[in-house]
Amino acid sequence: MKKLTWWFRFVGVWYLLLFLMNTWMMFLGDPETLRSNIPFPADEWVIRAFVDGWSPFFFEMLGIATFAFWASRNSGKHISAAQLIIWLEFMHGIVDDIYLIIRGYSAGGYIAFIVIHLIVIGTGLWAIRKARAEAATLPQGASA
């Protein structure tokens, strides 16, 4: 289960970094920086609406980070949580990034994030497979 444990820790760190980056973007940074990344005219109210609309994702990142760290304590019991994170990486990561590129946002940054999402998905599927194989070799009733 060590691979899945480390995968949860890696994901926890990744989502914690995303949370911190978004904290800067939403609350501490210069609104002009945010405005310059929106591909349409944006006044103060548009920026405010954007931040409010982004807030569920902002808190979701912190939730995933803290849960991933918690799940790493007994990763074999949380394979379904890893599967959920993988699914979120696909839907809320890759699919949403493609949607935003189509809507006119800068492709460069989103393509980089798509690559990161693919790495998280691929390593997660690999870690789950290893955890299941390891669990299958344990005696009945034993845990790793």
Stockholm file with secondary structure:
# STOCKHOLM 1.0

chainA/1-144         MKKLTWWFRFVGVWYLLLFLMNTWMMFLGDPETLRSNIPFPADEWVIRAFVDGWSPFFFEMLGIATFAFWASRNSGKHISAAQLIIWLEFMHGIVDDIYLIIRGYSAGGYIAFIVIHLIVIGTGLWAIRKARAEAATLPQGASA
#=GR chainA/1-144 SS CHHHHHHHHHHHHHHHHHHHHHHIIIIISCHHHHHHTSSSCCCHHHHHHHHHHHHHHHHHHHHHHHHHHHHGGGGGGGHHHHHHHHHHIIIIIIIHHHHHHHTTCCHHHHHHHHHHHHHHHHHHHHHHHHHHHHHHHSCTTCCC
#=GC SS_cons         CHHHHHHHHHHHHHHHHHHHHHHIIIIISCHHHHHHTSSSCCCHHHHHHHHHHHHHHHHHHHHHHHHHHHHGGGGGGGHHHHHHHHHHIIIIIIIHHHHHHHTTCCHHHHHHHHHHHHHHHHHHHHHHHHHHHHHHHSCTTCCC
//
